[in-house]
């Protein structure tokens, strides 16, 4: 079985979309840092916009390279927000946080 480690496949993108969507949902449901709520909401908004661009624009056009880039940017916003404590999450499968 070929692993396609050097290719951005639709299946690989779908997996990244699912993981990032799960992380987004978890972050949105989490407790937000009350002293930085504006920043937390901005990070969530940026993540949502990049994920939407990845799925609804680039992926649908067949532009898998930019879809991959955009979904990774989306997850990066979520991960950064978690690391600096904007969202109170503890799932180390979805975020680079201890949990």
C-alpha positions as CSV (number, residue, x, y, z in Angstrom):
1,X,0.0,0.0,0.0
2,X,1.4,3.4,-1.0
3,X,1.4,5.9,1.8
4,X,1.4,9.1,-0.3
5,X,3.7,10.9,2.2
6,X,4.8,13.3,-0.6
7,X,1.3,14.1,-1.9
8,X,-1.6,16.2,-0.7
9,X,-4.5,14.0,-1.4
10,X,-8.2,14.7,-1.0
11,X,-8.3,12.1,1.8
12,X,-5.4,13.7,3.6
13,X,-7.1,17.1,3.4
14,X,-10.4,15.7,4.7
15,X,-8.6,14.3,7.7
16,X,-7.0,17.7,8.4
17,X,-10.3,19.4,7.9
18,X,-11.9,17.0,10.5
19,X,-9.2,17.5,13.1
20,X,-9.2,21.2,12.7
21,X,-13.0,21.4,12.9
22,X,-12.9,19.3,16.1
23,X,-10.3,21.7,17.6
24,X,-12.3,24.7,16.5
25,X,-15.5,23.3,18.2
26,X,-13.6,22.5,21.3
27,X,-12.0,26.0,21.5
28,X,-15.4,27.6,20.9
29,X,-17.0,25.6,23.7
30,X,-14.1,26.2,26.1
31,X,-13.7,28.8,28.8
32,X,-12.2,31.9,27.3
33,X,-9.7,34.1,29.2
34,X,-12.1,36.8,30.4
35,X,-9.4,39.5,30.4
36,X,-8.6,38.7,26.8
37,X,-12.0,37.8,25.4
38,X,-11.6,40.2,22.4
39,X,-8.3,38.5,21.4
40,X,-9.7,35.0,21.9
41,X,-12.7,35.8,19.7
42,X,-10.4,37.2,17.1
43,X,-8.3,34.0,17.1
44,X,-11.4,31.9,16.7
45,X,-12.6,34.2,13.9
46,X,-9.3,33.9,12.0
47,X,-9.3,30.1,12.4
48,X,-12.9,29.9,11.1
49,X,-12.0,32.1,8.1
50,X,-8.9,30.1,7.2
51,X,-10.8,26.8,7.6
52,X,-13.6,28.1,5.4
53,X,-11.1,29.2,2.8
54,X,-9.4,25.8,2.9
55,X,-12.6,23.8,2.4
56,X,-15.0,26.1,0.6
57,X,-12.7,27.9,-1.7
58,X,-9.4,26.1,-2.4
59,X,-10.5,22.5,-1.9
60,X,-13.5,22.9,-4.1
61,X,-11.3,24.5,-6.9
62,X,-9.0,21.5,-6.6
63,X,-6.2,23.7,-5.3
64,X,-5.0,21.2,-2.7
65,X,-1.7,23.0,-2.0
66,X,-3.4,26.2,-0.9
67,X,-6.2,24.2,0.9
68,X,-3.4,22.4,2.9
69,X,-1.7,25.7,3.7
70,X,-5.0,27.4,4.8
71,X,-6.1,24.5,7.0
72,X,-2.7,24.5,8.7
73,X,-3.0,28.3,9.2
74,X,-6.4,27.7,10.7
75,X,-5.1,25.1,13.1
76,X,-2.1,27.3,13.9
77,X,-4.4,30.1,15.1
78,X,-6.2,27.6,17.4
79,X,-3.0,26.1,18.7
80,X,-1.5,29.5,19.4
81,X,-4.6,30.6,21.2
82,X,-4.5,27.5,23.3
83,X,-0.8,27.8,24.1
84,X,-1.1,31.4,25.3
85,X,-4.2,30.6,27.4
86,X,-6.9,32.4,25.4
87,X,-8.9,29.1,25.4
88,X,-8.9,26.7,28.3
89,X,-8.4,23.4,26.5
90,X,-6.4,20.3,27.6
91,X,-6.7,17.9,24.6
92,X,-3.1,17.3,23.6
93,X,-4.3,15.3,20.5
94,X,-5.8,18.5,19.1
95,X,-3.5,21.2,20.6
96,X,0.1,21.4,21.7
97,X,-0.9,21.8,25.4
98,X,-0.2,19.6,28.3
99,X,-3.3,17.8,29.3
